[in-house]
Amino acid sequence: MLRVDGEPEPFYPVPWAEKPENSFLLTQAQTRSVLQESGFVFLKWIDVTDEIVQWIESVRLPSVQGTEIAPSLKIAMGERFPEMAANFARNLRQGRLNLVMAVCIKQHDQPC
């Protein structure tokens, strides 16, 4: 999860943080810089935000009279999970956050 440079703060709460003071997201440039400074070389860097937004749009849990049949992360995350999930999706749709899939290797001349 990366913050989009130049965009407003994400909407909170989200699954990883209740409020901005508890969220420490980096931009793509910051993330790449930190990894490179730590001796990693990028083999792949793919923004998958659009695919995840499409997946979110397609997912609908079956319900019977408003009661979810399938197990839900609300069990683990608490009663605010629906709001957190909605804000997560809203942040992705509005371009405030993006998701990147990366493959990196550690250069051998750098200490772990």
C-alpha positions in Angstrom: 0.0 0.0 0.0 1.5 3.3 -1.1 0.3 6.9 -0.7 0.0 8.8 -3.9 2.3 11.8 -4.0 0.4 15.1 -4.2 -2.9 13.6 -3.3 -4.9 14.5 -0.1 -4.6 12.3 3.0 -6.5 9.0 2.7 -9.9 8.7 4.4 -9.8 7.0 7.8 -10.4 4.6 9.4 -8.8 2.0 7.2 -7.8 -1.6 8.0 -4.3 -0.7 9.2 -5.0 2.6 11.0 -7.9 4.3 12.8 -6.5 7.8 12.2 -3.7 9.5 10.2 -1.4 9.6 13.2 -1.3 5.8 13.2 -0.6 5.5 9.4 2.9 5.7 8.0 2.5 5.1 4.2 5.2 6.1 1.8 4.8 7.2 -1.8 6.1 5.1 -4.6 9.2 7.2 -5.0 9.9 7.1 -1.2 9.4 3.3 -1.1 11.7 2.7 -4.1 14.3 5.0 -2.6 14.3 3.2 0.8 14.6 -0.2 -0.8 17.4 0.9 -3.1 19.3 2.5 -0.2 18.9 -0.8 1.6 20.6 -2.6 -1.2 17.7 -4.0 -3.1 17.4 -4.2 -6.9 14.0 -4.2 -8.6 13.2 -7.0 -10.9 9.5 -6.0 -11.2 7.4 -3.1 -10.1 3.8 -3.3 -11.2 1.0 -1.0 -10.1 -2.0 -3.3 -9.5 -4.4 -0.7 -8.2 -6.9 -0.8 -11.2 -7.1 -4.6 -11.0 -7.8 -4.5 -7.2 -10.5 -1.8 -7.7 -12.1 -4.0 -10.3 -12.0 -7.0 -7.9 -13.5 -5.0 -5.1 -16.3 -3.9 -7.4 -17.0 -7.5 -8.3 -17.0 -9.0 -4.8 -20.4 -9.4 -3.2 -20.8 -11.6 -0.2 -24.0 -13.6 -0.2 -26.5 -12.7 2.5 -29.8 -13.9 3.9 -31.9 -11.1 5.3 -28.9 -8.9 5.9 -26.9 -11.6 7.7 -23.6 -12.6 6.1 -23.3 -16.3 5.3 -19.6 -16.3 4.4 -17.0 -15.7 7.1 -16.0 -12.0 7.4 -13.0 -10.1 8.5 -15.3 -8.2 10.7 -14.9 -11.1 13.2 -11.2 -10.3 13.5 -11.2 -6.6 12.8 -14.3 -5.5 14.8 -17.5 -3.7 14.2 -15.8 -0.9 12.3 -14.4 -3.2 9.6 -17.2 -2.3 7.1 -16.3 1.4 7.4 -12.6 0.6 7.1 -13.1 -1.5 4.0 -15.3 1.1 2.4 -12.7 3.8 3.1 -10.0 1.6 1.7 -11.9 1.1 -1.5 -12.8 4.8 -1.7 -9.1 5.8 -1.3 -8.2 3.5 -4.2 -11.0 4.7 -6.4 -10.1 8.3 -5.8 -6.4 7.8 -6.4 -5.3 8.7 -2.8 -3.6 5.3 -2.4 -2.2 2.7 -4.8 -1.1 -0.9 -4.6 2.1 -2.1 -6.1 3.4 -5.6 -6.5 7.2 -5.7 -6.5 9.9 -8.3 -6.7 13.3 -7.3 -5.4 16.6 -9.0 -4.7 19.2 -8.0 -2.2 22.6 -7.1 -3.7 25.3 -9.4 -2.4 27.7 -6.6 -1.5 25.2 -5.1 0.9 24.9 -6.3 4.5 21.5 -7.7 5.5 
